[in-house]
Amino acid sequence: MFLKLKCIAICLVLILTLNLAACLFVPETTANKNNDCQLVTKKWSLEFKKADISGRVDGELLVAVGAVAVGSLVVSGSVVVVGNTIHWLEQQGLCDDSITQKTVDGFVSGLKSAGGYVVSTSEELLDWLNSPLSIDTDDNADIDDDENNGF
């Protein structure tokens, strides 16, 4: 019984290896156009191509072809994940209706309503850094009063 199960397991592994070895995985791109924010990027997907391994097939060839198939899956899958991540980041950064842009806009409006100052360019930053700080003399009087009262 054990020998029979071992033989079946070897046959299943051999069949799976042959099926896997017959495929190579490659990244495919399609143009993805977003008309709302005038953005054209590439959308990535993982496609598999059937490889032709006709002729005599021995164990070493199966291992080599299987390693190539698994390697192509890992490398191409990584390329697809990175490509789609970059596509998502471009969309988040450039489209006004993206979650990221809405969050930044809410933060900026809250900052402005609290009396803050938003710096958009390096020139505005330099102007702000070079501007003299205004000191309110009335605020200093409150500090002196607090010190005299033991606070």
Backbone torsions as a table, in degrees:
resi	resn	phi	psi	omega
1	MET	NA	-44.5	179.9
2	PHE	-63.3	-38.7	179.2
3	LEU	-64.7	-38.4	178.8
4	LYS	-64.3	-44.0	179.0
5	LEU	-64.7	-39.0	178.9
6	LYS	-64.5	-41.2	178.4
7	CYS	-65.1	-41.3	177.8
8	ILE	-64.9	-41.8	179.6
9	ALA	-63.7	-42.2	178.6
10	ILE	-63.9	-41.3	178.5
11	CYS	-63.7	-42.3	178.5
12	LEU	-63.7	-42.6	177.5
13	VAL	-62.6	-41.0	178.9
14	LEU	-64.1	-43.3	179.2
15	ILE	-64.8	-44.9	178.7
16	LEU	-63.2	-40.5	179.2
17	THR	-64.4	-42.2	178.3
18	LEU	-63.7	-41.7	178.8
19	ASN	-66.3	-41.6	178.5
20	LEU	-67.8	-39.0	-178.8
21	ALA	-67.6	-20.2	-179.8
22	ALA	-82.1	-0.4	-177.9
23	CYS	-122.1	140.6	169.7
24	LEU	-122.3	139.2	-177.6
25	PHE	-101.8	132.3	-179.4
26	VAL	-134.4	144.8	175.9
27	PRO	-78.8	137.8	177.1
28	GLU	-119.5	144.3	178.4
29	THR	-119.6	146.6	172.3
30	THR	-132.9	146.6	179.0
31	ALA	-70.6	132.8	179.8
32	ASN	-121.4	111.4	-175.6
33	LYS	-108.0	128.1	176.0
34	ASN	-109.3	105.5	-175.8
35	ASN	-70.2	-25.8	-177.3
36	ASP	-63.7	-40.4	-178.2
37	CYS	-118.6	17.3	176.8
38	GLN	50.9	56.1	-177.9
39	LEU	-122.5	128.8	175.3
40	VAL	-122.1	117.1	178.3
41	THR	-131.4	177.4	178.1
42	LYS	-100.9	131.0	173.5
43	LYS	-99.9	129.5	-174.2
44	TRP	-100.6	145.1	173.5
45	SER	-142.5	161.0	-178.5
46	LEU	-103.9	118.9	179.6
47	GLU	-115.0	150.7	174.8
48	PHE	-116.1	142.6	179.8
49	LYS	-114.6	140.9	-179.8
50	LYS	-82.6	128.4	178.4
51	ALA	-95.1	148.4	179.1
52	ASP	-97.5	110.4	177.4
53	ILE	-121.4	65.3	180.0
54	SER	-89.4	163.0	-179.7
55	GLY	103.1	-160.6	-178.3
56	ARG	-74.8	129.3	-179.3
57	VAL	-117.9	117.3	175.7
58	ASP	-112.7	175.8	-174.1
59	GLY	-60.5	-42.5	-178.4
60	GLU	-66.2	-38.3	178.1
61	LEU	-66.1	-39.9	178.4
62	LEU	-62.3	-42.8	179.1
63	VAL	-63.9	-43.1	-179.0
64	ALA	-65.2	-46.5	-179.2
65	VAL	-67.7	-38.1	176.5
66	GLY	-63.4	-39.7	178.0
67	ALA	-65.4	-38.8	178.0
68	VAL	-65.2	-41.1	179.9
69	ALA	-64.6	-44.9	178.9
70	VAL	-66.5	-41.2	177.8
71	GLY	-62.7	-40.7	178.8
72	SER	-67.2	-33.2	176.8
73	LEU	-65.7	-44.8	-178.4
74	VAL	-66.5	-48.7	-177.2
75	VAL	-67.7	-48.5	-178.7
76	SER	-66.4	-37.3	176.7
77	GLY	-63.0	-39.2	177.4
78	SER	-65.5	-40.8	178.4
79	VAL	-62.3	-41.4	-179.9
80	VAL	-65.2	-43.5	-180.0
81	VAL	-63.5	-45.8	180.0
82	VAL	-65.5	-43.6	179.7
83	GLY	-61.4	-43.8	179.2
84	ASN	-70.6	-30.7	175.5
85	THR	-66.1	-43.5	177.7
86	ILE	-63.4	-40.9	177.1
87	HIS	-59.3	-44.2	179.9
88	TRP	-64.6	-42.0	179.8
89	LEU	-65.0	-40.3	176.5
90	GLU	-60.9	-43.7	-179.6
91	GLN	-65.1	-40.2	179.7
92	GLN	-67.0	-33.8	-177.0
93	GLY	-82.1	-27.1	-172.5
94	LEU	-106.4	-23.8	-176.3
95	CYS	-90.4	132.2	-177.6
96	ASP	-68.5	-26.0	-177.5
97	ASP	-93.5	12.9	-180.0
98	SER	-78.6	159.8	-179.3
99	ILE	-62.0	-42.1	-178.2
100	THR	-64.0	-45.6	-179.5
101	GLN	-65.6	-39.0	178.2
102	LYS	-64.4	-38.7	178.5
103	THR	-65.8	-44.9	179.0
104	VAL	-63.7	-42.9	179.3
105	ASP	-62.3	-40.1	177.1
106	GLY	-64.7	-39.8	178.3
107	PHE	-65.1	-44.2	-179.4
108	VAL	-65.1	-43.0	180.0
109	SER	-66.1	-37.0	175.9
110	GLY	-65.5	-39.0	178.3
111	LEU	-64.8	-44.0	179.6
112	LYS	-66.6	-40.1	-179.2
113	SER	-69.0	-22.3	176.9
114	ALA	-87.1	4.4	178.5
115	GLY	91.9	14.0	-179.5
116	GLY	-80.3	173.2	-178.3
117	TYR	-126.1	127.2	-179.1
118	VAL	-100.5	127.4	179.0
119	VAL	-100.6	122.1	-177.5
120	SER	-103.8	-28.8	-177.6
121	THR	-127.4	166.1	178.4
122	SER	-68.0	-30.7	177.8
123	GLU	-65.9	-42.0	177.3
124	GLU	-63.0	-36.7	177.9
125	LEU	-65.5	-44.5	178.5
126	LEU	-64.5	-40.7	177.2
127	ASP	-61.6	-42.4	179.9
128	TRP	-66.4	-39.8	179.5
129	LEU	-68.9	-32.9	-178.9
130	ASN	-85.1	-10.8	-178.5
131	SER	-73.5	143.4	178.8
132	PRO	-70.7	143.2	177.6
133	LEU	-79.7	133.0	178.0
134	SER	-93.2	130.7	179.9
135	ILE	-109.3	125.0	179.9
136	ASP	-84.2	117.1	-176.7
137	THR	-68.9	-26.1	179.4
138	ASP	-67.7	-34.1	177.8
139	ASP	-66.5	-37.0	179.5
140	ASN	-66.5	-33.6	179.2
141	ALA	-65.1	-36.9	178.6
142	ASP	-65.8	-36.6	178.7
143	ILE	-65.8	-44.0	179.8
144	ASP	-63.1	-39.7	179.5
145	ASP	-63.5	-39.6	-179.7
146	ASP	-65.1	-37.7	-179.6
147	GLU	-67.4	-36.6	-179.1
148	ASN	-72.9	-26.2	-179.8
149	ASN	-88.3	2.0	177.2
150	GLY	88.6	13.2	179.3
151	PHE	-83.8	NA	NA
